[in-house]
């Protein structure tokens, strides 16, 4: 059963709510059923690019500064 973020239109609080079937969520703070589903932030890709992975220890740009626990 999926968890979704919902914002209450009455008290404006955002809660993560477990939805079973096609039930309508109720605000756990004020009890209102006037809830709007929010898009999860982790699912939004705005740039279309990936961050470069850090270089492994021992390679150029890696942990050569001496702070690496792998050294």
Protein Blocks (a to p, Z undefined) as FASTA:
>chain_A
ZZdddddfklopacddddehjbdcddfknopabdcddddfklpcfkopacdddddehiah
iamnopafkZZ
